[in-house]
Amino acid sequence: MNIEHLKLFVRLASTHNISQAGQELGLSPPVASMHISRLEESLGARLVHRTTRKVSLTEEGVAFLPHAKEILLRVDAGKASVGSGSALPQGVLRIAVPSSFGRMHIIPALKEFLALYPDLSVDISLSDSMFDLVEGGFDVSIRNATLHDSSLIARKLAADKRIICASPEYLAKHGKPENPEQLVNHQCIKQAGLAHWNFATTNGPFNFKVKGHIRVDNGEAVRDLCADGMGLAKCATWIAYEQLKSGQLVQVLEDYPLLDNAAIWAVYPSATLLAPKVRVFIDYFLQCFGSPPYWCEDTQARDTQPADA
């Protein structure tokens, strides 16, 4: 069984297009089509339905796909184990990352990462959409949202501490809230998907429904509006740490921490073996972010868990 044929089949299962899958692996459409035919011949089974526009997996193809992925993982692990452990990961590492976090914390670190692993190349998708890793053909995803899919494994990379911020200009004009109840007297910048701010108080949790004249769907825009004096905002420290350091933003309601267990996770498909290229990516960014991460003062202990939180 040819390993290159298996790689093509796995990509084909994600792209549903022989030409696109072949192009990603440096193959012309005729050669890619021939490889799939030869894989089917070697297995004695039809793996894909072919049409003029796209292909789809047959029942046999669906059944064979997880075995093909497992074989490729074992081959990668075997290559990494030889040569007294000196072999470096190679191939293409496909990553899905939230756009703001990717631009601020992943992209700047890639130069050193690729210098350490020169046989790797990276294909990065910067998007706030929640991708299906298997369907999209991604090796690993960075997420800072609630994790639901129990078929994935999530490795905690860092804390995602959230705080309430304001600009000195806003506070000079409107005053500083002394407790969460006083937020009703302030303009608050609303972020899509975060309708409530939940605080810990001596009297128990306090839930505040955010009210204000501005609502946006991007964390960097929330931060920038807040720094421009447009209102109070809930910001992740990883997105606002530079403004906090420079004094453009200051934290308010320090004595009333937000009830928020958000974290930065590396998420990858469940498998018996973790591909070496994914392992070195996770290990590198664990070290890069630090403990505590460079954008906040404290973090919880890191762990590994099924992504069913």
C-alpha positions as CSV (number, residue, x, y, z in Angstrom):
1,M,0.0,0.0,0.0
2,N,1.5,3.3,-1.1
3,I,1.8,6.0,1.6
4,E,1.5,8.8,-1.0
5,H,-1.8,7.3,-2.2
6,L,-3.1,7.3,1.4
7,K,-2.1,10.9,1.9
8,L,-4.0,11.9,-1.2
9,F,-7.1,9.9,-0.2
10,V,-7.1,11.6,3.2
11,R,-7.0,15.0,1.6
12,L,-9.6,14.0,-0.9
13,A,-11.9,13.1,1.9
14,S,-11.7,16.7,3.1
15,T,-11.7,18.6,-0.2
16,H,-14.1,16.4,-2.2
17,N,-12.1,17.4,-5.2
18,I,-9.4,15.3,-6.8
19,S,-7.7,18.3,-8.5
20,Q,-7.5,20.3,-5.3
21,A,-6.3,17.4,-3.2
22,G,-3.7,16.6,-5.8
23,Q,-2.6,20.3,-6.1
24,E,-2.0,20.4,-2.3
25,L,0.4,17.5,-2.7
26,G,2.1,18.7,-5.8
27,L,0.3,16.3,-8.2
28,S,-1.4,17.0,-11.5
29,P,-5.1,16.0,-11.8
30,P,-4.4,13.0,-14.0
31,V,-1.7,11.7,-11.7
32,A,-4.0,12.3,-8.6
33,S,-6.8,10.4,-10.3
34,M,-4.4,7.5,-11.2
35,H,-3.2,7.3,-7.5
36,I,-6.8,7.0,-6.2
37,S,-7.5,4.3,-8.8
38,R,-4.4,2.4,-7.8
39,L,-5.3,2.6,-4.1
40,E,-8.7,1.2,-4.9
41,E,-7.2,-1.6,-6.9
42,S,-4.8,-2.5,-4.1
43,L,-7.7,-2.7,-1.6
44,G,-10.1,-4.3,-4.0
45,A,-12.8,-1.8,-3.2
46,R,-14.3,1.4,-4.6
47,L,-13.5,4.2,-2.2
48,V,-15.0,7.3,-4.0
49,H,-17.9,8.2,-6.2
50,R,-16.6,10.4,-9.1
51,T,-18.7,13.1,-10.8
52,T,-17.6,15.9,-13.1
53,R,-17.8,18.5,-10.3
54,K,-16.8,16.7,-7.1
55,V,-16.2,13.3,-5.5
56,S,-17.7,11.8,-2.3
57,L,-16.7,8.7,-0.3
58,T,-18.4,5.4,-0.8
59,E,-19.5,3.4,2.2
60,E,-16.2,1.5,1.9
61,G,-14.3,4.8,1.7
62,V,-15.9,6.1,4.9
63,A,-15.0,2.9,6.7
64,F,-11.4,3.0,5.4
65,L,-10.7,6.7,6.2
66,P,-9.9,6.4,9.9
67,H,-7.6,3.5,9.2
68,A,-5.8,5.5,6.5
69,K,-5.3,8.4,9.0
70,E,-4.0,6.0,11.6
71,I,-1.5,4.5,9.2
72,L,-0.2,7.9,8.3
73,L,0.2,8.9,12.0
74,R,2.1,5.7,12.7
75,V,4.4,6.3,9.8
76,D,5.1,9.8,11.0
77,A,5.8,8.5,14.5
78,G,8.1,5.8,13.1
79,K,10.1,8.3,11.1
80,A,10.4,10.6,14.2
81,S,11.7,7.7,16.3
82,V,14.7,6.7,14.1
83,G,18.1,8.3,13.9
84,S,18.6,8.3,17.7
85,G,15.5,10.5,18.0
86,S,17.1,13.2,15.9
87,A,14.7,13.2,12.9
88,L,12.7,16.4,12.7
89,P,9.0,16.6,11.9
90,Q,8.3,17.3,8.3
91,G,5.4,18.0,5.9
92,V,2.6,20.6,6.0
93,L,1.0,21.5,9.3
94,R,-2.5,22.8,8.7
95,I,-3.7,25.2,11.5
96,A,-7.0,27.0,12.2
97,V,-6.7,30.0,14.5
98,P,-9.1,32.8,15.6
99,S,-8.1,35.8,13.6
100,S,-7.1,38.3,16.4
101,F,-5.3,35.7,18.5
102,G,-3.5,34.4,15.4
103,R,-2.3,37.8,14.3
104,M,-1.2,38.9,17.7
105,H,0.3,35.7,19.2
106,I,0.8,33.0,16.6
107,I,2.1,34.8,13.5
108,P,4.9,36.7,15.4
109,A,6.2,33.4,16.7
110,L,6.3,31.5,13.5
111,K,9.8,32.7,12.4
112,E,11.5,31.0,15.3
113,F,9.2,27.9,15.2
114,L,10.1,27.3,11.5
115,A,13.8,28.0,12.2
116,L,13.6,25.1,14.7
117,Y,11.8,22.8,12.3
118,P,13.0,23.7,8.8
119,D,11.3,20.6,7.2
120,L,7.9,21.8,8.2
121,S,5.7,24.3,6.4
122,V,2.5,25.8,7.8
123,D,-0.9,26.4,6.2
124,I,-2.8,28.8,8.5
125,S,-6.5,29.7,8.4
126,L,-7.2,32.9,10.3
127,S,-10.9,33.0,11.0
128,D,-13.3,33.3,13.9
129,S,-15.6,30.6,12.5
130,M,-15.6,27.3,14.3
131,F,-14.1,24.8,11.9
132,D,-14.7,21.1,11.8
133,L,-11.1,19.9,12.0
134,V,-11.7,16.6,10.3
135,E,-13.8,18.0,7.5
136,G,-11.5,20.9,7.0
137,G,-8.4,18.7,7.0
138,F,-6.8,20.6,9.9
139,D,-4.1,19.0,12.0
140,V,-4.7,21.4,15.0
141,S,-6.8,24.3,15.9
142,I,-6.3,27.1,18.5
143,R,-9.6,27.9,20.3
144,N,-10.7,30.1,23.1
145,A,-14.3,29.2,23.1
146,T,-16.3,26.6,25.0
147,L,-15.4,23.1,23.8
148,H,-18.2,20.6,23.0
149,D,-16.9,18.0,20.6
150,S,-15.9,14.9,22.7
151,S,-14.2,13.3,19.6
152,L,-11.4,15.9,19.9
153,I,-8.6,16.2,22.4
154,A,-7.9,19.6,24.0
155,R,-4.6,20.7,25.5
156,K,-4.7,23.8,27.6
157,L,-2.0,26.3,26.4
158,A,-2.7,29.3,28.6
159,A,-5.2,31.1,30.7
160,D,-7.6,33.5,28.9
161,K,-8.2,36.0,31.8
162,R,-10.9,38.5,31.2
163,I,-11.2,41.9,32.9
164,I,-13.4,45.0,32.8
165,C,-11.5,47.9,31.2
166,A,-11.9,51.6,30.6
167,S,-9.9,54.5,29.3
168,P,-8.6,57.2,31.6
169,E,-10.6,59.7,29.4
170,Y,-13.8,57.8,30.0
171,L,-13.3,57.6,33.8
172,A,-12.4,61.2,34.0
173,K,-15.7,62.1,32.4
174,H,-18.0,59.5,33.8
175,G,-16.4,58.3,37.0
176,K,-15.3,54.9,38.1
177,P,-17.8,52.2,39.0
178,E,-17.2,51.0,42.5
179,N,-19.2,47.8,42.2
180,P,-21.0,45.8,39.4
181,E,-24.4,47.3,40.4
182,Q,-23.2,50.7,39.3
183,L,-22.6,49.5,35.7
184,V,-26.3,50.5,35.0
185,N,-25.1,54.1,35.1
186,H,-22.4,53.6,32.4
187,Q,-22.0,53.0,28.7
188,C,-20.8,49.5,28.1
189,I,-19.5,48.2,24.8
190,K,-21.3,45.1,23.8
191,Q,-19.6,42.2,22.0
192,A,-21.6,39.7,20.0
193,G,-22.0,36.4,21.9
194,L,-21.2,38.0,25.3
195,A,-24.6,39.4,26.4
196,H,-23.9,39.1,30.1
197,W,-21.0,39.9,32.5
198,N,-20.9,37.6,35.5
199,F,-19.1,38.8,38.6
200,A,-18.1,37.2,41.9
201,T,-19.3,39.2,44.9
202,T,-19.4,38.7,48.6
203,N,-23.1,38.1,48.2
204,G,-22.7,35.5,45.5
205,P,-22.7,35.8,41.7
206,F,-23.9,38.9,40.1
207,N,-25.2,38.8,36.5
208,F,-25.2,42.0,34.5
209,K,-26.9,42.2,31.2
210,V,-24.7,44.5,29.1
211,K,-26.3,47.7,27.9
212,G,-24.8,50.3,25.5
213,H,-25.1,52.1,22.2
214,I,-22.4,50.0,20.4
215,R,-22.3,46.3,19.6
216,V,-19.5,44.7,17.6
217,D,-18.4,41.2,16.7
218,N,-14.7,41.6,17.0
219,G,-12.6,41.7,20.2
220,E,-9.9,44.0,18.8
221,A,-12.7,46.5,17.8
222,V,-14.1,46.3,21.4
223,R,-10.6,47.1,22.8
224,D,-10.1,50.0,20.4
225,L,-13.5,51.5,21.1
226,C,-12.8,51.2,24.8
227,A,-9.4,52.8,24.5
228,D,-11.1,55.6,22.5
229,G,-13.3,56.4,25.5
230,M,-16.5,55.0,24.2
231,G,-17.4,53.0,27.2
232,L,-16.5,50.1,29.6
233,A,-15.6,46.8,28.0
234,K,-14.9,43.2,28.9
235,C,-11.5,42.4,27.4
236,A,-9.3,39.3,27.3
237,T,-5.9,40.2,28.7
238,W,-4.2,38.7,25.7
239,I,-5.9,41.2,23.4
240,A,-5.5,44.3,25.7
241,Y,-2.2,43.7,27.5
242,E,-0.3,46.3,25.5
243,Q,-2.9,49.0,26.0
244,L,-3.0,48.1,29.7
245,K,0.8,48.4,29.9
246,S,0.9,51.7,28.1
247,G,-2.0,53.2,30.2
248,Q,-4.4,53.6,27.3
249,L,-6.6,51.2,29.3
250,V,-7.0,50.6,33.0
251,Q,-8.7,47.8,34.8
252,V,-11.9,48.6,36.9
253,L,-13.9,46.5,39.4
254,E,-10.6,44.8,40.4
255,D,-12.3,43.5,43.6
256,Y,-15.1,41.8,41.6
257,P,-13.5,39.1,39.4
258,L,-15.4,37.9,36.4
259,L,-16.7,34.3,36.7
260,D,-15.1,33.1,33.5
261,N,-13.1,29.9,33.0
262,A,-12.0,30.7,29.4
263,A,-8.7,29.4,28.3
264,I,-6.5,29.1,25.1
265,W,-6.7,25.5,23.9
266,A,-4.9,23.5,21.2
267,V,-7.4,21.1,19.8
268,Y,-6.7,18.1,17.6
269,P,-8.6,15.0,16.5
270,S,-8.6,12.1,18.8
271,A,-6.1,9.4,17.8
272,T,-4.0,6.7,19.3
273,L,-0.9,8.6,18.2
274,L,-0.3,12.3,18.1
275,A,1.5,13.4,14.9
276,P,5.0,14.6,15.6
277,K,4.4,17.9,13.8
278,V,1.4,18.6,16.1
279,R,3.3,17.6,19.2
280,V,6.2,20.0,18.4
281,F,3.7,22.8,17.6
282,I,1.9,22.4,21.0
283,D,5.2,22.1,22.9
284,Y,6.7,25.2,21.3
285,F,3.7,27.4,22.1
286,L,3.4,26.1,25.6
287,Q,7.0,27.3,26.1
288,C,6.4,30.5,24.0
289,F,3.4,31.7,26.0
290,G,5.0,30.8,29.4
291,S,3.4,30.0,32.7
292,P,2.0,32.5,33.5
293,P,1.6,33.7,29.9
294,Y,3.2,36.9,29.1
295,W,-0.1,38.7,28.7
296,C,-1.4,38.1,32.2
297,E,-0.1,37.7,35.8
298,D,-1.6,34.4,36.8
299,T,-2.9,31.2,35.3
300,Q,-4.3,27.9,36.3
301,A,-2.4,24.7,36.0
302,R,-2.3,23.3,32.5
303,D,-3.9,20.0,31.7
304,T,-5.1,17.7,29.0
305,Q,-8.8,16.7,28.7
306,P,-11.4,15.5,26.3
307,A,-12.9,18.5,24.5
308,D,-16.4,18.0,26.1
309,A,-16.3,21.0,28.5
